[in-house]
Amino acid sequence: MTDLANPKDVTSLLEDIVDRYGLMVVCDMLGGICGAKAEHLLANWQDKSAATAWERAGRKFHAMEVVLRDFEIARSRTQAQRKQEKDND
């Protein structure tokens, strides 16, 4: 059983999620969750400052997803180039 009050358990749980889905997907999910929280705060609590903070956090997660996607594309190209060079030898 995961004890969410224990930081080690939370870290382990998050690591398992990242291992299972990948960091890029997790960042995308977290960005979506932040956006949904922002919408909820605006619609139900009219708390514009908190909604803005959640919205900003969501944009940062989505930006990280883009960086990770670009990194993955670059890494894939590098691997393909290495394979091609090896095949040419």
Secondary structure, DSSP 8 states (H G I E B T S, - for coil): ---TTSHHHHHHHHHHHHHHH-HHHHHHHHHHHHHHHHHHIIIII--HHHHHHHHHHHHHHHHHHHHHHHHHHHHHHHHHHHHHHHHH-
